[in-house]
Amino acid sequence: MSVYKRIIPCLDIQNGRTVKGINFESIRDAGDPVQLAKFYANQGADELVLLDISATNEERSTFIPIVEAVAAQVNIPFTVGGGISSVETARTLLRSGADKISVNSLAVKRPELITELAAAFGSQCIVVAIDIRKTGTSWTVHTHGGKRDTGMDALEWIRKVVSLGAGELLITSMDGDGTKTGFALDFYKKVEKLVSVPIIASGGAGTIGHFEELFTQTNITGGLAASIFHFGEISIPELKKELSKTMRIRTFPTDEHGRTRKFFF
């Protein structure tokens, strides 16, 4: 049976603000994360991802107040990541309202963290985020907001994290990040042959056609984007309307302002 495709806005958070860059650099402000989260829920987003992009580099945990404020404003699932180094930190975030936990750099540093989190909360709650960059004919894993090349083969790391208990993958192409040139379809086609867990594709979304290519040329179920949503280049209702012509996309009635009635506050 076919499954629904998911449209997922991403909020990269730095110093309490949503930001967006290109290739993980040239960061610019994109607005208040709580207001954006509420806006996207009203627009019909299927899920949200909130990533505290400086938490690991600054060696601190994710902002709890932002998570609590978002949880109070939306009733769609959202994932939180950034600086999560222990079961205790993850438990605090989940109790604050997050639905799933995302780990990235700290899982590379200590892979057993994935197993510990999965044992405590269930694999379905654990998302491993992986930032990749292509070098020649292969892809390597980068950490610390893309600043460090680990030299690890991305496909091997993907296979390993799933064996350790990851229930979902969030894979970001650093080459495509913010460029609006399309998703890294060649890489995702390789990934879907390796693992059977749900995958969220990130990096490169610039047009409705890019989402159509992702969902029709691969079995990826989640398409994540940031700048095209943050800066009003494509609206979620518009995107879903076009995609629903050829695939299974959840759509809901909207009011005169384009907000979905299901999530209207």
Backbone as JSON, one array per atom type, in Angstrom:
{
  "sequence": "MSVYKRIIPCLDIQNGRTVKGINFESIRDAGDPVQLAKFYANQGADELVLLDISATNEERSTFIPIVEAVAAQVNIPFTVGGGISSVETARTLLRSGADKISVNSLAVKRPELITELAAAFGSQCIVVAIDIRKTGTSWTVHTHGGKRDTGMDALEWIRKVVSLGAGELLITSMDGDGTKTGFALDFYKKVEKLVSVPIIASGGAGTIGHFEELFTQTNITGGLAASIFHFGEISIPELKKELSKTMRIRTFPTDEHGRTRKFFF",
  "N": [[0.85, -1.2, 0.0], [0.52, 2.22, -0.79], [2.18, 5.03, 0.76], [1.67, 8.09, 2.59], [3.24, 11.06, 1.45], [5.46, 13.32, 3.05], [5.55, 16.74, 3.9], [7.91, 18.86, 5.16], [8.81, 21.53, 6.96], [11.89, 23.07, 7.97], [13.37, 24.44, 10.84], [16.15, 26.06, 11.5], [17.84, 26.99, 14.3], [19.38, 29.65, 15.94], [20.78, 31.43, 18.54], [18.21, 31.89, 19.5], [16.72, 32.61, 17.27], [15.27, 31.9, 14.04], [17.28, 30.85, 11.39], [18.9, 30.91, 8.15], [21.09, 29.57, 5.7], [23.51, 29.18, 3.0], [24.93, 26.3, 1.76], [25.59, 25.74, 4.39], [26.68, 28.12, 5.27], [26.96, 31.78, 5.23], [24.83, 32.86, 6.84], [21.53, 34.04, 7.44], [18.9, 35.96, 9.0], [15.67, 34.56, 9.62], [13.37, 34.79, 11.06], [11.08, 34.58, 13.92], [11.14, 31.57, 15.72], [8.96, 30.32, 17.05], [6.66, 31.63, 16.12], [6.93, 31.06, 13.39], [6.71, 28.26, 13.44], [4.06, 27.94, 14.28], [2.78, 29.18, 12.13], [3.45, 27.44, 9.99], [2.2, 25.09, 10.83], [-0.44, 25.93, 10.67], [-0.54, 26.22, 7.93], [-0.54, 23.67, 6.98], [1.61, 21.9, 7.19], [3.15, 18.69, 7.52], [4.91, 17.77, 9.44], [7.39, 19.17, 11.68], [10.8, 20.24, 11.89], [13.08, 21.16, 14.3], [16.15, 22.54, 14.74], [18.8, 23.22, 16.78], [21.36, 24.84, 15.77], [23.82, 25.67, 16.71], [24.3, 24.46, 19.09], [25.92, 22.14, 19.58], [28.55, 22.99, 18.87], [28.85, 25.0, 20.76], [28.74, 23.57, 23.0], [26.4, 23.06, 24.62], [23.05, 22.33, 25.71], [19.93, 21.96, 23.85], [17.62, 24.73, 23.47], [15.27, 24.73, 25.86], [12.98, 26.42, 26.5], [12.08, 27.31, 23.95], [11.24, 24.95, 22.73], [9.15, 24.25, 24.45], [7.44, 26.42, 24.0], [6.82, 26.15, 21.28], [5.51, 23.67, 21.34], [3.23, 24.41, 22.67], [1.89, 25.8, 20.75], [1.44, 24.33, 18.4], [-0.11, 21.45, 16.87], [0.98, 19.37, 15.47], [3.36, 16.76, 14.72], [6.71, 17.25, 15.93], [10.25, 17.34, 15.56], [13.21, 17.57, 17.49], [16.54, 18.75, 17.63], [20.08, 19.01, 18.41], [22.84, 19.31, 20.3], [22.2, 17.15, 21.96], [23.11, 14.89, 24.21], [22.62, 12.84, 25.97], [20.44, 10.42, 27.57], [18.97, 11.65, 29.54], [18.86, 14.38, 28.77], [17.41, 14.1, 26.4], [15.04, 13.07, 27.42], [14.06, 15.27, 28.86], [13.53, 17.06, 26.76], [11.53, 15.67, 25.37], [9.56, 15.58, 27.31], [9.06, 18.24, 27.35], [7.59, 18.62, 25.13], [8.43, 17.84, 22.57], [8.23, 15.47, 19.86], [9.94, 13.72, 18.63], [13.44, 12.89, 18.76], [16.48, 14.2, 17.56], [19.74, 13.27, 16.69], [23.15, 13.98, 15.89], [26.12, 15.06, 15.45], [27.04, 14.28, 18.01], [26.33, 11.66, 18.08], [28.05, 10.58, 16.24], [30.42, 10.93, 17.6], [29.95, 9.34, 19.84], [28.66, 6.53, 19.22], [27.09, 4.65, 20.61], [25.21, 6.13, 21.9], [22.94, 6.28, 20.31], [21.79, 3.72, 20.56], [21.25, 3.73, 23.3], [19.33, 5.77, 23.5], [17.3, 4.71, 21.86], [16.64, 2.43, 23.31], [15.57, 3.58, 25.58], [13.39, 5.15, 24.69], [12.27, 4.06, 22.41], [12.75, 3.09, 19.02], [11.27, 4.42, 17.08], [11.19, 6.99, 17.9], [13.62, 8.09, 17.56], [15.67, 9.97, 15.6], [18.29, 10.01, 13.37], [20.38, 12.44, 12.29], [22.2, 13.26, 9.39], [24.8, 14.85, 7.86], [25.99, 15.3, 4.68], [28.6, 15.37, 2.2], [29.68, 15.46, -1.15], [32.52, 13.89, -2.51], [34.41, 13.42, -5.16], [33.43, 10.35, -6.28], [32.13, 9.49, -4.07], [30.51, 9.95, -0.82], [30.98, 11.81, 2.15], [30.69, 11.97, 5.75], [29.85, 14.81, 7.63], [30.31, 16.84, 10.55], [29.4, 18.91, 13.45], [27.82, 21.15, 12.61], [28.48, 20.98, 9.94], [31.09, 21.72, 9.79], [33.22, 20.0, 10.22], [34.89, 17.46, 8.56], [34.49, 14.14, 8.79], [35.57, 12.09, 7.39], [34.39, 9.66, 7.21], [32.66, 7.17, 5.36], [29.54, 7.91, 4.02], [27.45, 6.13, 3.36], [28.17, 3.8, 4.7], [28.05, 4.69, 7.33], [25.33, 5.25, 7.54], [24.23, 2.68, 7.31], [25.23, 1.65, 9.68], [24.09, 3.26, 11.76], [21.4, 2.63, 11.63], [21.47, -0.05, 12.32], [22.14, 0.29, 14.94], [19.89, 1.29, 16.09], [18.48, 3.51, 15.11], [15.46, 4.98, 14.14], [14.62, 6.55, 12.11], [15.91, 8.57, 9.43], [17.49, 11.68, 8.81], [18.7, 13.18, 6.21], [20.99, 15.4, 5.0], [22.11, 17.09, 2.19], [24.98, 18.77, 1.94], [26.08, 20.01, -0.26], [23.86, 20.74, -1.69], [22.47, 22.37, 0.03], [20.5, 25.16, 0.52], [20.87, 25.98, -2.1], [18.91, 25.54, -3.97], [18.82, 23.83, -6.13], [17.85, 21.32, -6.43], [17.15, 18.05, -5.01], [19.52, 15.59, -3.79], [19.29, 13.21, -5.63], [20.68, 11.0, -6.67], [22.16, 10.06, -4.51], [20.17, 9.42, -2.6], [18.87, 7.34, -3.87], [20.71, 5.34, -3.6], [20.75, 5.05, -0.83], [18.16, 4.12, -0.15], [18.28, 1.53, -0.93], [19.78, 0.34, 0.96], [18.66, 0.54, 3.57], [15.58, 0.24, 5.47], [14.17, 2.04, 6.99], [12.16, 5.03, 7.56], [12.95, 7.94, 5.61], [14.06, 11.27, 5.57], [14.58, 13.71, 3.22], [16.88, 16.32, 2.7], [18.06, 19.53, 1.65], [18.57, 21.44, -1.1], [16.01, 21.87, -2.19], [14.03, 23.75, -4.35], [12.0, 24.19, -6.11], [8.6, 23.26, -6.94], [8.73, 21.15, -8.66], [11.08, 19.87, -7.87], [10.34, 18.53, -5.53], [8.47, 16.81, -6.64], [10.13, 15.22, -8.26], [11.72, 14.02, -6.26], [9.82, 12.46, -4.84], [8.72, 10.82, -6.8], [10.8, 9.57, -8.14], [12.21, 8.25, -6.21], [11.88, 6.26, -3.18], [11.64, 7.82, -0.99], [10.03, 9.27, 1.79], [9.79, 11.72, 3.09], [10.08, 15.17, 2.49], [12.14, 17.81, 3.08], [12.45, 21.31, 3.66], [13.6, 24.73, 3.8], [14.4, 27.63, 3.25], [12.74, 28.24, 0.99], [10.23, 28.14, 2.06], [10.44, 29.83, 4.34], [10.93, 32.36, 3.22], [8.79, 32.83, 1.6], [8.68, 31.83, -1.04], [7.53, 29.51, -2.02], [4.4, 28.28, -1.11], [3.09, 26.09, 1.4], [0.37, 25.09, 1.08], [0.08, 25.51, -1.71], [2.14, 23.9, -2.73], [1.3, 21.35, -1.83], [-1.12, 21.11, -3.14], [-0.38, 20.87, -5.85], [1.23, 18.57, -5.76], [-0.58, 16.66, -4.92], [-1.94, 15.91, -7.15], [-0.7, 13.83, -8.36], [0.18, 12.07, -6.41], [0.03, 10.61, -3.06], [-0.84, 12.91, -0.84], [-1.39, 14.6, 2.15], [-4.01, 16.81, 2.41], [-5.82, 19.7, 3.52], [-8.88, 21.52, 4.18], [-8.77, 25.06, 3.59], [-8.81, 28.38, 5.05], [-9.8, 31.8, 4.22], [-7.35, 32.99, 4.38], [-5.5, 31.17, 3.68], [-4.86, 29.36, 5.63], [-4.88, 26.18, 7.16], [-7.89, 24.65, 8.12], [-7.92, 22.58, 9.89], [-5.78, 22.99, 11.59], [-6.26, 25.45, 12.64], [-5.96, 28.18, 14.9]],
  "CA": [[0.0, 0.0, 0.0], [1.32, 3.44, -0.85], [2.16, 5.83, 1.98], [1.65, 9.52, 2.38], [4.48, 11.81, 1.41], [5.43, 14.34, 4.09], [6.17, 18.04, 3.66], [8.46, 19.15, 6.48], [9.66, 22.72, 7.09], [12.97, 22.97, 8.96], [13.74, 25.68, 11.49], [17.49, 26.08, 12.08], [17.74, 28.01, 15.33], [20.65, 30.16, 16.47], [20.53, 32.57, 19.43], [16.78, 32.11, 19.66], [16.09, 33.03, 16.03], [15.37, 31.0, 12.9], [18.25, 31.37, 10.43], [19.11, 30.07, 6.97], [22.28, 29.91, 4.93], [23.78, 28.44, 1.77], [26.05, 25.39, 2.03], [25.87, 25.85, 5.82], [27.36, 29.38, 5.53], [26.2, 32.98, 4.85], [23.6, 32.77, 7.6], [20.71, 35.25, 7.58], [17.74, 35.8, 9.88], [14.43, 34.18, 8.93], [12.19, 35.06, 11.86], [10.87, 33.97, 15.23], [10.84, 30.15, 15.5], [7.64, 29.94, 17.55], [5.67, 32.14, 15.17], [7.05, 30.29, 12.15], [6.16, 26.93, 13.68], [2.6, 28.08, 14.28], [2.39, 29.5, 10.75], [3.54, 26.24, 9.16], [1.13, 24.18, 11.25], [-1.66, 26.46, 10.06], [-0.44, 26.05, 6.49], [-0.74, 22.26, 6.63], [2.83, 21.08, 7.24], [2.91, 17.39, 8.14], [5.77, 17.73, 10.61], [8.39, 20.22, 11.74], [12.09, 19.89, 12.48], [13.74, 22.29, 14.94], [17.54, 22.19, 15.0], [19.65, 24.25, 17.38], [22.54, 24.55, 14.95], [25.07, 26.02, 17.38], [24.35, 23.82, 20.4], [27.07, 21.24, 19.71], [29.78, 23.77, 18.86], [28.92, 25.77, 21.99], [28.71, 22.58, 24.08], [25.25, 23.26, 25.49], [21.87, 21.6, 25.25], [18.96, 22.73, 23.09], [16.79, 25.65, 24.23], [14.01, 24.15, 26.33], [11.84, 27.34, 26.38], [11.56, 27.35, 22.58], [10.52, 23.7, 22.54], [7.89, 24.35, 25.19], [6.58, 27.4, 23.35], [6.33, 25.54, 20.03], [4.55, 22.62, 21.71], [1.98, 25.06, 23.08], [1.28, 26.46, 19.61], [1.17, 23.46, 17.27], [-0.55, 20.08, 17.17], [1.57, 18.42, 14.51], [4.61, 16.24, 15.3], [7.95, 17.95, 15.62], [11.51, 16.75, 15.97], [14.15, 18.56, 18.03], [17.92, 18.29, 17.65], [21.13, 19.98, 18.73], [23.45, 19.2, 21.61], [21.6, 16.08, 22.78], [24.23, 13.98, 24.51], [22.28, 11.84, 26.97], [19.04, 10.04, 27.74], [18.35, 12.65, 30.41], [18.54, 15.56, 27.96], [16.34, 13.72, 25.49], [13.8, 12.95, 28.2], [13.61, 16.63, 29.16], [12.96, 17.62, 25.53], [10.28, 14.97, 25.09], [8.6, 16.06, 28.31], [8.75, 19.64, 27.01], [6.64, 18.62, 24.03], [8.94, 17.28, 21.31], [7.74, 14.12, 19.55], [11.1, 12.9, 18.26], [14.75, 13.43, 19.09], [17.46, 14.06, 16.49], [21.15, 13.35, 17.08], [24.02, 14.06, 14.73], [27.55, 15.06, 15.78], [27.34, 13.55, 19.24], [26.19, 10.23, 17.78], [29.31, 10.2, 15.59], [31.42, 10.88, 18.67], [29.65, 8.2, 20.73], [27.57, 5.84, 18.54], [26.21, 3.92, 21.54], [24.13, 7.03, 22.29], [21.76, 5.91, 19.53], [21.21, 2.53, 21.19], [20.73, 4.13, 24.61], [18.1, 6.53, 23.28], [16.29, 3.8, 21.33], [16.22, 1.55, 24.41], [14.79, 4.37, 26.54], [12.18, 5.78, 24.15], [11.79, 3.37, 21.22], [13.43, 3.53, 17.79], [10.42, 5.32, 16.31], [11.37, 8.32, 18.45], [15.01, 8.49, 17.39], [16.07, 10.37, 14.25], [19.71, 10.33, 13.23], [20.62, 13.41, 11.22], [23.5, 13.03, 8.77], [25.18, 15.87, 6.89], [26.9, 14.66, 3.73], [29.17, 16.16, 1.11], [30.24, 14.58, -2.16], [33.92, 14.05, -2.89], [34.61, 12.46, -6.24], [32.26, 9.49, -6.51], [31.61, 9.05, -2.78], [30.02, 10.98, 0.08], [31.5, 11.67, 3.5], [29.88, 12.52, 6.84], [30.37, 16.01, 8.27], [29.7, 17.11, 11.85], [29.54, 20.25, 14.01], [27.24, 22.13, 11.68], [29.14, 20.88, 8.64], [32.44, 22.29, 9.85], [34.25, 18.97, 10.32], [34.77, 16.29, 7.69], [34.94, 12.98, 9.56], [36.21, 11.12, 6.51], [33.6, 8.42, 7.19], [31.78, 6.96, 4.21], [28.18, 8.18, 4.45], [26.61, 4.94, 3.23], [28.52, 2.89, 5.79], [27.52, 5.26, 8.57], [23.88, 5.05, 7.5], [23.98, 1.27, 7.63], [25.57, 1.42, 11.08], [23.16, 3.9, 12.7], [20.15, 1.86, 11.62], [21.73, -1.27, 13.1], [22.25, 0.68, 16.35], [18.57, 1.6, 16.62], [17.83, 4.68, 14.52], [14.17, 4.67, 13.55], [14.4, 7.44, 10.97], [17.1, 9.3, 9.03], [17.35, 12.99, 8.21], [19.95, 13.28, 5.46], [21.14, 16.71, 4.36], [23.19, 17.29, 1.24], [25.59, 20.08, 2.13], [26.29, 20.59, -1.58], [22.61, 21.31, -2.16], [21.86, 23.23, 1.05], [20.24, 26.55, 0.19], [21.17, 26.32, -3.5], [17.66, 25.42, -4.73], [19.13, 23.16, -7.4], [17.26, 19.99, -6.42], [17.63, 17.08, -4.03], [20.6, 14.69, -4.24], [18.57, 11.97, -5.95], [21.61, 9.88, -6.87], [22.52, 9.52, -3.19], [18.99, 8.82, -1.95], [18.59, 6.06, -4.53], [21.62, 4.37, -2.99], [20.36, 4.85, 0.57], [16.94, 3.33, -0.01], [18.61, 0.12, -1.16], [20.51, -0.15, 2.13], [17.87, 0.51, 4.8], [14.13, 0.28, 5.27], [13.54, 3.02, 7.87], [11.77, 6.26, 6.86], [14.03, 8.87, 5.33], [13.73, 12.65, 5.22], [15.6, 14.29, 2.35], [17.07, 17.74, 2.95], [19.13, 20.17, 0.9], [18.42, 21.63, -2.53], [14.65, 22.12, -2.67], [13.86, 25.1, -4.86], [10.77, 24.27, -6.91], [7.65, 22.17, -6.75], [9.25, 20.04, -9.44], [12.09, 19.13, -7.1], [9.62, 17.6, -4.66], [7.89, 15.79, -7.52], [11.23, 14.31, -8.61], [12.09, 13.24, -5.07], [8.79, 11.51, -4.46], [8.39, 9.89, -7.87], [11.99, 8.84, -8.57], [12.73, 7.48, -5.08], [10.86, 5.87, -2.2], [11.74, 8.72, 0.16], [8.69, 9.71, 2.2], [9.78, 13.06, 3.64], [10.84, 16.21, 1.82], [12.35, 18.92, 4.01], [12.95, 22.54, 3.06], [13.63, 25.85, 4.73], [14.34, 28.99, 2.7], [11.61, 28.47, 0.08], [9.07, 28.38, 2.92], [10.69, 30.99, 5.2], [10.92, 33.63, 2.49], [7.56, 32.93, 0.82], [8.84, 31.5, -2.45], [6.52, 28.49, -2.28], [3.58, 28.04, 0.09], [2.78, 24.68, 1.61], [-0.87, 24.73, 0.38], [0.35, 25.47, -3.15], [2.95, 22.71, -2.98], [0.49, 20.15, -1.63], [-2.15, 21.05, -4.19], [0.23, 20.35, -7.06], [1.69, 17.19, -5.55], [-1.72, 15.75, -4.73], [-2.45, 15.5, -8.46], [-0.03, 12.61, -8.81], [0.62, 11.2, -5.32], [-0.73, 10.7, -1.81], [-0.42, 14.03, -0.01], [-2.47, 15.04, 3.02], [-4.42, 18.2, 2.24], [-6.94, 20.05, 4.38], [-9.55, 22.76, 3.76], [-8.13, 26.28, 4.07], [-9.68, 29.55, 5.16], [-9.49, 32.82, 3.21], [-5.96, 33.41, 4.54], [-4.63, 30.07, 3.3], [-4.53, 28.54, 6.78], [-5.69, 24.97, 7.19], [-8.88, 24.68, 9.18], [-7.6, 21.54, 10.87], [-4.8, 23.5, 12.55], [-6.53, 26.87, 12.89], [-6.0, 28.51, 16.33]],
  "C": [[0.88, 1.24, 0.0], [1.18, 4.24, 0.45], [2.12, 7.3, 1.62], [3.06, 10.09, 2.32], [4.36, 12.99, 2.38], [6.17, 15.61, 3.66], [6.6, 18.59, 5.02], [9.31, 20.43, 6.44], [10.7, 22.51, 8.19], [13.28, 24.35, 9.51], [15.12, 25.5, 12.13], [17.53, 27.26, 13.05], [19.12, 28.36, 15.87], [20.35, 31.42, 17.27], [19.05, 32.93, 19.49], [16.04, 32.55, 18.42], [16.22, 31.95, 14.98], [16.33, 31.64, 11.89], [18.34, 30.42, 9.23], [20.32, 30.54, 6.2], [22.33, 29.16, 3.62], [25.04, 27.61, 2.0], [26.54, 25.51, 3.47], [26.63, 27.13, 6.18], [26.46, 30.53, 5.1], [24.83, 32.99, 5.52], [22.85, 34.1, 7.63], [19.45, 34.93, 8.39], [16.48, 35.49, 9.08], [13.19, 34.32, 9.81], [12.15, 34.33, 13.19], [10.45, 32.51, 15.07], [9.44, 29.73, 15.97], [6.55, 30.4, 16.59], [5.72, 31.39, 13.84], [6.45, 28.9, 12.31], [4.64, 26.96, 13.63], [2.08, 28.33, 12.86], [2.39, 28.25, 9.88], [2.5, 25.19, 9.54], [-0.19, 24.62, 10.64], [-1.69, 26.24, 8.55], [-0.63, 24.61, 6.04], [0.52, 21.43, 6.56], [2.51, 19.76, 7.95], [3.71, 17.22, 9.43], [6.66, 18.96, 10.58], [9.69, 19.62, 12.28], [12.71, 21.17, 13.02], [15.16, 21.86, 15.31], [18.29, 23.38, 15.57], [21.04, 24.06, 16.8], [23.86, 24.92, 15.62], [25.25, 25.31, 18.71], [25.59, 22.95, 20.58], [28.38, 22.01, 19.77], [29.97, 24.56, 20.16], [28.83, 24.88, 23.23], [27.62, 22.89, 25.11], [24.08, 22.49, 24.91], [20.89, 22.54, 24.57], [18.09, 23.61, 23.98], [15.45, 25.02, 24.6], [12.84, 25.11, 26.17], [11.25, 27.39, 24.98], [10.75, 26.09, 22.29], [9.16, 23.76, 23.23], [6.92, 25.31, 24.51], [6.01, 26.86, 22.04], [5.27, 24.5, 20.34], [3.21, 23.22, 22.1], [1.21, 25.65, 21.9], [0.89, 25.54, 18.46], [0.64, 22.1, 17.73], [-0.2, 19.12, 16.04], [2.88, 17.93, 15.13], [5.8, 17.13, 14.97], [9.15, 17.27, 16.28], [12.44, 17.86, 16.44], [15.55, 17.97, 18.05], [18.89, 19.41, 17.99], [21.64, 19.81, 20.14], [22.89, 18.13, 22.51], [22.65, 15.0, 22.99], [23.87, 12.86, 25.46], [20.79, 11.53, 26.96], [18.32, 11.1, 28.56], [17.95, 13.9, 29.63], [17.39, 15.27, 27.02], [15.01, 13.64, 26.23], [13.22, 14.33, 28.53], [12.93, 17.25, 27.94], [11.63, 16.98, 25.19], [9.19, 15.41, 26.07], [8.2, 17.5, 28.05], [7.83, 19.75, 25.81], [7.12, 18.09, 22.7], [8.4, 15.87, 21.12], [8.87, 13.16, 19.22], [12.38, 13.66, 18.58], [15.7, 13.19, 17.92], [18.87, 14.21, 17.05], [22.01, 13.29, 15.83], [25.48, 13.93, 15.16], [27.88, 14.21, 16.99], [27.13, 12.04, 19.07], [27.43, 9.72, 17.05], [30.4, 10.03, 16.64], [31.23, 9.67, 19.56], [28.45, 7.45, 20.16], [26.61, 5.11, 19.47], [25.08, 4.8, 22.07], [22.84, 6.67, 21.57], [21.04, 4.73, 20.17], [20.6, 2.88, 22.54], [19.4, 4.86, 24.47], [16.97, 5.63, 22.78], [15.76, 2.88, 22.42], [15.31, 2.3, 25.38], [13.44, 4.81, 25.98], [11.58, 5.07, 22.94], [12.43, 3.95, 19.97], [12.6, 4.54, 17.01], [10.59, 6.77, 16.73], [12.74, 8.9, 18.13], [15.35, 8.73, 15.92], [17.56, 10.64, 14.26], [19.86, 11.24, 12.02], [22.04, 13.23, 10.7], [23.73, 14.09, 7.71], [26.25, 15.29, 5.98], [27.42, 15.65, 2.71], [29.86, 15.21, 0.14], [31.68, 14.94, -2.47], [34.23, 13.0, -3.94], [33.34, 11.66, -6.49], [31.64, 8.99, -5.21], [31.15, 10.24, -1.94], [30.59, 10.74, 1.47], [30.6, 12.4, 4.5], [30.6, 13.72, 7.44], [29.62, 16.25, 9.58], [29.93, 18.56, 12.26], [29.08, 21.32, 13.03], [27.93, 22.14, 10.34], [30.58, 21.34, 8.63], [33.55, 21.24, 9.87], [33.94, 17.79, 9.4], [35.34, 15.1, 8.46], [35.73, 12.0, 8.72], [35.45, 9.81, 6.41], [32.74, 8.35, 5.94], [30.33, 7.06, 4.67], [27.29, 6.93, 4.39], [26.91, 3.93, 4.34], [27.98, 3.39, 7.12], [26.0, 5.08, 8.65], [23.52, 3.62, 7.88], [24.2, 1.01, 9.13], [24.52, 2.02, 12.02], [21.82, 3.17, 12.75], [20.32, 0.58, 12.43], [21.79, -0.96, 14.6], [20.9, 1.09, 16.95], [17.89, 2.83, 16.08], [16.53, 4.27, 13.86], [13.83, 5.5, 12.34], [15.71, 8.17, 10.69], [16.72, 10.65, 8.45], [18.69, 13.28, 7.53], [19.99, 14.59, 4.69], [22.34, 16.74, 3.44], [23.74, 18.69, 1.45], [25.84, 20.78, 0.8], [25.02, 21.28, -2.08], [22.01, 22.34, -1.23], [21.75, 24.68, 0.6], [20.44, 26.94, -1.26], [19.94, 26.28, -4.4], [17.87, 24.78, -6.1], [18.59, 21.73, -7.45], [17.9, 19.07, -5.39], [18.7, 16.17, -4.65], [20.02, 13.3, -4.53], [19.5, 10.78, -6.1], [22.0, 9.24, -5.54], [21.34, 8.81, -2.54], [18.61, 7.48, -2.59], [19.49, 4.96, -3.98], [21.18, 4.03, -1.56], [19.16, 3.92, 0.69], [17.16, 1.85, -0.3], [19.27, -0.51, 0.06], [19.62, -0.36, 3.35], [16.39, 0.63, 4.49], [13.42, 1.28, 6.18], [13.12, 4.25, 7.06], [12.94, 7.22, 6.72], [13.45, 10.24, 4.98], [14.89, 13.21, 4.41], [15.65, 15.8, 2.56], [18.21, 18.27, 2.1], [18.84, 20.24, -0.58], [17.04, 21.94, -3.04], [14.51, 23.57, -3.12], [12.58, 25.31, -5.64], [9.83, 23.13, -6.52], [8.13, 20.93, -7.49], [10.3, 19.23, -8.71], [11.44, 18.13, -6.15], [9.0, 16.47, -5.48], [8.95, 14.76, -7.91], [11.61, 13.42, -7.44], [11.09, 12.13, -4.8], [8.43, 10.51, -5.55], [9.59, 9.05, -8.31], [12.66, 8.05, -7.46], [11.57, 7.06, -4.2], [10.92, 6.72, -0.94], [10.35, 9.25, 0.5], [8.64, 11.14, 2.71], [10.65, 14.02, 2.85], [10.92, 17.43, 2.72], [12.9, 20.13, 3.26], [12.88, 23.66, 4.09], [13.4, 27.17, 4.01], [13.14, 29.23, 1.79], [10.32, 28.7, 0.86], [9.25, 29.66, 3.73], [10.5, 32.31, 4.48], [9.79, 33.71, 1.46], [7.67, 32.6, -0.65], [7.84, 30.45, -2.91], [5.72, 28.33, -0.99], [3.27, 26.56, 0.19], [1.45, 24.29, 0.96], [-0.68, 24.61, -1.13], [1.12, 24.21, -3.52], [2.11, 21.45, -2.88], [-0.58, 20.0, -2.71], [-1.58, 20.45, -5.46], [0.64, 18.9, -6.9], [0.54, 16.2, -5.47], [-2.33, 15.29, -6.06], [-1.87, 14.17, -8.9], [0.38, 11.66, -7.69], [-0.21, 11.44, -4.07], [-0.13, 11.77, -0.9], [-1.61, 14.43, 0.85], [-2.77, 16.52, 2.75], [-5.66, 18.44, 3.09], [-7.59, 21.32, 3.87], [-8.84, 23.98, 4.35], [-9.14, 27.41, 4.19], [-9.23, 30.6, 4.13], [-8.05, 33.33, 3.29], [-4.98, 32.29, 4.18], [-4.23, 29.19, 4.45], [-5.43, 27.31, 6.81], [-6.64, 25.0, 8.37], [-8.56, 23.66, 10.26], [-6.69, 22.09, 11.97], [-5.05, 24.96, 12.91], [-6.65, 27.13, 14.4], [-6.83, 29.78, 16.52]]
}
